[in-house]
Amino acid sequence: MTKPRTLTHTYTLAGGWRKVSHQPLTAALADDLRRSGIMLVRARRGLFDTREISLRQYPPEH
């Protein structure tokens, strides 16, 4: 299993991008963020691998 991405920012239409405390982006955290109205995050894995991730269907089903 790969290392989970680390959450760095959340996005809302009203507030734009907001920096958050770094924590692993897990399925449970993604569910909590969706409930609070956040549907897009920035998360990183390593030094140069930063991605914007939609929480609409996170974690992705393989």
Order of alpha helices (4+ residues) and beta strands (2+ residues): beta-beta-alpha-beta-beta
